[in-house]
């Protein structure tokens, strides 16, 4: 983390990030070199007996998927080196703790905002309150206001929110004067409209806003570090933290939680290295300079129909790109702690959440032609969409490979392909190249995991329960990730097809508490994939047994899909493994004070009973209305071009 040396907010100076262009080139050249090597090997394998149209298609699909996983591999390698040496990815200097200056913090005003929509009121209020109390404990609460921005449309949930809000204000006493609850009757434009309404009515009264999600928890120390970082860097429009999943009890939830805290900091460090001041925004657990957001981030409705037209669904990537275009910096602080979120507790809820993200990320492809956006922003769009489209590509590639393998098996004894052929065509199999490509792919996929384990063993193994428990947990995590990969591939491929067919998705509240998935629900989502896998495996085993065994790990994950979904959602199994030290995380080993307070709150403080509090809307602060201009993704034509066009028209027309 870069050290904080407070400067005037009028100065356009901040953290020094040397060799920004060179870093991008280093990353690009490494990714291109490794991708080209793998693609060249694949070409040699397919070209052994001459290329067919089918094999050309396979080569194109392989090139896309291999290049995509190589980008993650390169970020992982860079992050590993930097974390191993304790080097800040932005300054390229030794990591130093952030210094907090109370005087400087007192010169600013920050709003902490939590947009919600039909959420579990008990959990929302608990997270909101413990974050507030954590900041209060630092002694720096005076220059922060907290807003609960409700878009709830369910009447019963809205009543619960209002009653719970009055109870909260009663508990916190005088601090309530810094808390505000606003509910929109008309939730137009979803979360984008929710934040826009806040910015237009009260945004001008604040220097920054810390955006939390409905399941977010953020420590007071984290909020102060984010605010201090903004004060020190007036050229920065947004700073993104890494939200770490917490509070998981099911096996799948704990698997996600463990993998995130183990690998995300390293991968984010590598990404921050080459993205430098053009990082991305993930929609929450970030701090934003309000004036920059108001000036630059009014989102338009895109022309045309789905999947590329209509309201912008995944607004966060687009808002970051608009800040880039306006000259503001966006930073990713990979090592700041105390930023938490929750994740779906089972595979099906996780897939449903991804369904929304798939549509939003694919929509970004329609913005790639915009002349206004910078190249790095377009790369973010492309990588985000490819993360999901690659599943469809992978599935198609497996299908084409099966067709190719069966075709070769049926023609294995045919040596004369043409009517007038003098010499036979001998079938060549370049097994050495096949093995080389297999090993290269395994390295690209699994080496980042190994590096994440190594750097954790060196620097923070005790926070995962010790070396033995960490290593055993990482082995189980890797095996389970391999097992569920085919099922997630099928889900994502289906979602991508639905998006391109124009099927719309509903954006409802996300289930956050653990639950055991019923057998009926598990089979309803997976039975078709299981039947296809059985048929697929039977055909390949009959015609080409060797290819069947190569395909068997993928088929196994699909044949056992329903039991995997069912038992991985088990709360009892997850808790048992936690007692054995499997999937332990720093938030559990360290016994984080804020998370402990959240647990107590959920156990001890119930929602108010009906009629306990009057359902009167609380008073809101005075409004200072400002306009939030709608942005365009096309650069205005220059006066020179307009004059040239006028001359040409006058001369030739």
N, C-alpha and C positions, 0 to 999 in steps of 0.2 A: 504494500500500500504506500502511495506517495505521502510524504510528510506534509503536515499542514503548517504553512507560514502565512498568517492572515494578511490579506491585502485589501485595499479599497475596492468596493464593488464597481467603481468607475473605471478601474484599470482593466485593459483587455489582456491580462497576463494570467498565467496559471502554470499547471504542471508541464514540465518539459518532456516531450516525447521524441527523442532523436531517431533519425533514420526511418521515418514513417514510410516513405516510398520504397526504400530498400527492403523493408520488412514484407511488404506486399509482394514484391518481386521474389524474395526468397521463398515465401510460402507458395506462390504460384508456380515457380520453377520446380520446386520439390514435388508438388502435386502433379504437374504435367509430366515430369520425368518418370515418376513411379507408375502413373496411369499409362503412359505410352509403352513402358516396358511390359506391363501386364497385357495390354491390348495386342502388342506385337507377338507375344507368345501365343495368345488365343488365335491370332490370324494364322500363324504357322501350323497350329494344330488342325484348324479347320481346312487349311489349304493343302493338307497332305495328299489328298486325292482329287484336288480340284474343288473349287467353291461352287455350291449350288445357291439358288436364290434363298432357300431356307437358311443356309449357313451364313450368308451375308446378313440376313435379318438377325440371326443369333449374335453375330459380331457387333452389330450396332447396339443391340440391347445390352450385351455384356459391357460394352464400352461405357454406356451411361451409368450403369449400376456400379461398375468398378471405379470409375472416376469419382463418383459420389462418396463411396466409403473411403477412398484415399484422402479426400479433403478432411474427414474426421480424423483419420490416422495421423496426418501431418500436424493438425492442431494438438492432438494428444502427445506426440513426440516433443513438440515445442514446449507444451505445458509441463511435461515431465522434467525436462532439463531446467526450466525456470523454477519450478517448485523444489526440485532437488537442491538447487543452489540458493534458494530463498531470494530470488531476484524478482523485483516488481516488473510485470509485463509491460507497463506503460513507460516508466522512467528508465528501465534497465539498470536500476540500482538496487542495493540491498533493501529489503522490505523494512519499513519503519512504521511504528504505530502512529495513528492519527492523533495529533495534539489538539485538544479542545480549548478554545479561548472563550470564556464566559462573556467577556466584554463584546467580542465580535458577534457571538450568538444573540446577545441582547439587542443588537442593532437591526435585526431582521425579524420577519414574521412568517411563520410557516403554518399551512393548513394540512392536517392529516385527514384524508378523505377515504371513506369506505363505501363504494357503490354496492348496493345489494338489490336482489330481485327474487322475491318469493323464497327466501332462504329460511333455514332452521333458525328461528329467532333466538333460541337459547344459546346456540353456538356463536351466532353473530355478536350478541351482546357480550358474551364472555370474552371473546377475542378482542373486541373493541375496548372493553374495560381493562383487561390486564395489560394491553399495550399502553393505554393511558396511564395506569398506575406505575408501570415501569419507567415511563418518561418522567412522571412526577417524582419518583424516587431519586432521579439525578439532580433535582433542584433547578431544572431549566425549563419547567413547564410554562412559565409566564409568557413566552413568545410563541406558543403553539396553540392552535385551536383544533378541535376534533369535530368532524362532520360525518354523520351517518346519512348517506344519500340514498333514499329508498325509491326504487321503481316498482315496488311490490303491487301487484294487481289483484291478488287473492285477498278478499275482504277479511277473512278470519286471520290470516297471517298479518295483515296490516293492523288489526286490533291488538294482536299480540305484541307487535313491534312498539306500538304507542304505549301500551301498559308497561312493557319492559323498559322503555325509555324513561318513563316517569320514575320507575323503581331505581334505575341506574342513577338518575340525577339526585334522588334522595340519599343513596348510599355515598356518593362522592362529595356531598355537601357543597361548600363554596366553589369547588372546582367546576360545578355544573355550569357556571357562567361562561366557561370556555368550551362547552359542548353544545352541538346543534344537530337537530333532526329535521330533515326536509323530505317530504314524500311527494312525488309527482303523480298526479292522477292520470296523466297521459304520458306513457313511457315511450314516446316516439324516439326512434333512432337508438334504442337500447342503451348500452353503456356509454356510447359516444354522446348521445343526447343528454344522458345523465351528467356527465362531466362538463359538457358544454354549458348546460344550464348553471352549474356551479360557477364556472369561470366567468360567464356573462354577468351574473348577479353579485358575486362576492370575490371573484378572482383578483381584481385590481387592488384589493386590500392586503394581498399576500405576495411575498417574494417567491416562495416555493410552495409546492404541494407534494406531500408524500402519498402516493396512491397505494392503497391496500385492497386486497380482494376479500370476499366474504369469509374465506377461511384463513386469511392471513393473520399472523401474529408477528409483531416486531418489537424488539427490546428498545428501551430508551436509549441505551448506548449506541445502538445501530442508527436510530433516528438522528442523534446528535452528530455522529460521524458523517452521515450523508449530508446533513445541513452544513457542517464545517467544510466538507469537500466542495460544496457548491459555492460557499462564500470565498473560498480560496481560488476558485476557477470561474471567474465571471463570464468566460467564453463558452462555458458548458451549459447546454440546455437540458440535459437529462443524464442521470446516473442510475444504472441498473445494477441491482444486487443479484445474487444467486439464491432464490427461495429454496430452502431445504425442507423436504417433507418430514412431518412429525406426526405423532399420535396414532400410529398404525398398529393394529392388533392382528389382522388377518395375515396369512402367509404371503399372499400376493402383495398386500399393502406394505408389509415389512421388507419384502424383496425389493420393491420400488424405492422405498425409503433408504435402504442400505446402499443400493446401487447409486442412487443420486448423491448421497453424501460422500461416497467413496470416490466416484469418478468425476462428478460435475466440476469440482474446483480445479482439477487438472485440465480438463477439456476447456473450461472457461478461461483459464489462464492462457492457454495456447491461442484461443480465439482472440482474446484481448490484445495479445502481442501483435498480430497482423492487422486486426481491425482498427487498432489505436483509437482515434477520436471519432470513428464512424461505426461504433458498435450498434447493437440492436436494442429494441425495447420489447419486453415480454408482457406488458399490460398491467403489471402490478408489482408491488414490493420495489418501487423505484421512486426517486425524487425528481421533480420536474420544475424548471424555472417557469413560473406562471406567465410572465410577460411574453416569453418566447413561444409558449404553447398557444396563447391567445392569438398572437400575431401570425403564427405559421401553421397551426394544426386544425383549422376548420375544414372538415372533410366533406367533399362533394358527394352527390349520388352519381355513380358511374353510368354512362350511357349504355344502352343495350340490355339484353336479357342475361340471365344466369347461364353459365357460371361466372362470366366476367363483368356483367353489369349489375346495376342495383346498388343498394346500400353496401358500404364497405364493411365486411364482417369482421375480419381480423385487423382491427384498427391500429394495433400497436406497432407492427412493422411499418405501416404507412406513415404514422405520426413521426417515427424516428427518421424516415426518409425525408419528410418535409423539413424537419429540423436540420438535417444534413444540407439540404438544398439551400436553406436560408443562411448557411454559414455557421450554425451552432454545432458544437461538439456533443457527441453522445458517447459516454464512457461505460464500460463494464468493469466493476470492481469485484474481482473474483475472490478476494480473501476477506472481505468484510463479513462478520458473523452476526448472528442475532436476527436474521431474516428468515421467517418460516412460512410454510403453507401446508395444506393437506392434499392428498391425492386420492383418487378412487380406490376403494378397498378390494375390488375384484376385477377380473378381466373384462367382463361385460360392461360394467360402468366405465371402465377405462376406455373401451372401444367406443362407447357412445360419446364420450368427451372428444375423442379423436375425430369422430364423424364431423363435429362442428369445425374442428381445426382444419380438417382436410378441405372443406369447402372454402374457408377463409384463405388458406394458403394458395389454393389453385386460382382463386380470384386475382391474386397478386400478379399472376402471369400476364394478365391483360394490361398491366402497367409497365411492362418491360420496354415498350416502345416510346414511353414518355421521354421527351428531350429534357424535361426539367430535372429529372432524378439523376443522382450521381451513380457512377458505375458500382460503387460498393453497395449502395441501396438495392440496385438491381440484382447483385450477387446474393444478397440476403433473401430477396424474393425467390430467386431461382433455387437456392439451396433448400429453403423452406418448403417449396412445392415438391421438389425432387425427393425429399424425405418420405413423402407419401406416394408419389407417382412411382417411385422405385419399386414399391411392393407389387404394383400391377406389372411393371416391366419384368420383375423377378418371376412372377407367376407365368407370364407369357413365355419367358425364356425357358422355364422348366417344361412347359407344354411343347414348345418347338423342339427342345432337346429330346423329349420322349418320342415325338414323331420322327426325328432324325435317327434316333437309336433303333426304333422298330423298323424303319425303312432300311437301314444298313443291315439289320439282322435278316430281313427277308431277302436281301440281295447279296448276302455274304458269299454265296457260291457262284455268283455271276461274274465272269471275267471278260466276257465279250459283250460290250454295251451297244455296239453298232453292227449293222448287217455286214459290212465289208471291213472287218478289222483284222489285220494280219497278226498282231501280237496281243496277248492278254493284258488286261488292266489289273495290276497287283495292288491289293488294298494295303495301305501303309498306316500304321498306328505309331505315332511318336510318343511312346510312353514316358520318355524322359522329360519331354516338354509338358506333358499332362501333369506329371508329378511336380514339376517346378511351379506350374501355375497354381496347383492345389496348395503347395507350401506357401507361396506368396500370398494367396488369398487368406489363408489361416493367420499368417503374420499380420496382415493389414487389419483383420477383424479382431484378433485376440491380443496382440502385443500391447495396445493401449490399456487393456484391462490389467495385464501383468505389470505394466509401468505404474498404473494407479495403485496397485497393491504394494509395489516396492517403495514408492515415495511415502505411502502411508505407514508402512512398517518402519521406515527410517524416522519420520517426524512425529507421528501421532498414533502409534499402535495402541497405547494404553487407553485412548479415548474410544477404542473399538473392543475393549475387553482383553487386550493382549494379543501377541503375535499368533498364537495357536488358534484362538477363536476367530480372529480376523481372517486368517488363511482358510480355515474350514468354511467360514461364511462365504468367502469369495469364490471358492470352488462350487458350493451349492448354487450361488447366484449365477455363475457362468453356465452351469448345466441346465438350470431352469430356463435361463434366457434362450438357450439353444432349443429347448423343448417347445417353448411357446412361440418361437419365431415363425414357424409355418402358419399357425393359427392367426397371428397378428398380420401376416402377409395376406391371408385370405380376407380378413376384415377390411384392411386398408385398400386392397385391390377392389373390393366390392364398393367401398365408399367412393373411390375415385371414379369408377364407372357411373355410379349414381349422380355424382356431381356433373360429369360431362353430359349426362342425359337430361340435366336440368331439374333433377329432383331437389326440392328445398328441404332444409333442415330446421327443426325447431330449437330454439336456444332457451331451454328451461334451466331451473336451478339444478346444480350438480349434486348427486347423492354423495355424502361425505362420511357417514358413519359406517362401520363394518357390518356386513350381513353375509350370511351363508346363502349362496345361490341355490334355489331349489332345482331338483333334477329336471323338472319339466321345462323350466326356463333355460337351463344349460343345454338341453337337447334341442329346444326350439331355435336356438341361435347357431348350433354346430352340426346338427344331423345331416344337412345337405352336404357340407364339406366332408364329413366322415364317410358318407356313402360314395362320394366322388373319389375319395382317397382309396377306398377298398377296391373300387373298379379300376382305378388307375394302377394300383399296385398289382392287381391280378393280371392285367394286360402286359405290363412290363415284365413280370416274372415269367409269364408264358413264353414271350418272344425273345427277351434279352435279360436273363437272370443277373448278369454282371451289372447292368444298368439299374436293375431293381435294388440291389444292395447299395449302390451309390445313392439311390433316391430314398432309401428306407428311413433315414432320420427325419426327413420331411413328412413322409407318409405316417410315421409313428405319431408325430405331434398332432396330425389331423384325425387319425383313427381314434386316439384317446382324448379328443378335444373336450367332450362333455365331462368325463371324470376330472380332467385337469382344471376346467373351469370350476367345477363343484368343490373339489377338495382344496384348491388353492385359495378359496374364499373362506376357509375355516378359521374362525377366531381361536378356537381351542388349540389347533395345530400351531398357529402363529405364536400364541402365548407360551406354549410348551417349549418351542424353539428359543424364545427369548429367555426363558428360565435356564436353558442349557447354554446360553451365551451365543446363540446363532443369530446373526443379523443385528447385533448390538450396534448402536449409533452414539455419537458424542452427546446428542441431546438427552439420551437416557443415562449414559455413564456419568456425565458432568452434573446431572440433575439441575438443569437450567432453571433459575429462579422464576422466570416469566412463564415457562411451560408448566412448572409445578403449580404456580398460581392459577393457570388456566384449568388444570386438572381439578384443583380444589373448588374453583368457581362452578364448574359443571356438576360436581358432586354435591355441593352444599347449598347453592343458590338456585332455587327453582323459579320458573316464570310466575308472575303474579297471577292470582286467581281472578276469574271474571268479576268485574265490578269493584275490584280493590282500588283501582285508580281511575279517575275521570279520563275519558277519551278525548281530551282537548289537545289540540296541536300546540306544541311548545313555541315560544317566541323565537323568531329568527333575527339575525343581525341586520342592521341597515344595509340596504343594497346600494351599490355603486355600479350602475349598469354600464357595460362596455360591449361593443360589437366584436364578434369573433368572425372575421372575414372568411368566406369559403374559398378554399384554394383550388387552383387549376393545375392539372398535370401536364400542361402544354405551355412552353415558353411563349410569351408574346412576341409577335414579329417585330424585328428591329425597324427603326425609321429608314435605315439604308435599304433594307430589302423592300419596304413599301415604296420608296422612291424609285428603285430600279424597276419594280413591277409596273408602276405608273408610266415610266418612260417607254417600256416595252409595249405596253398597251397603246400608248399614243402613237408609237412609230409604226407598229404593224397592224393595228386595228383601226 
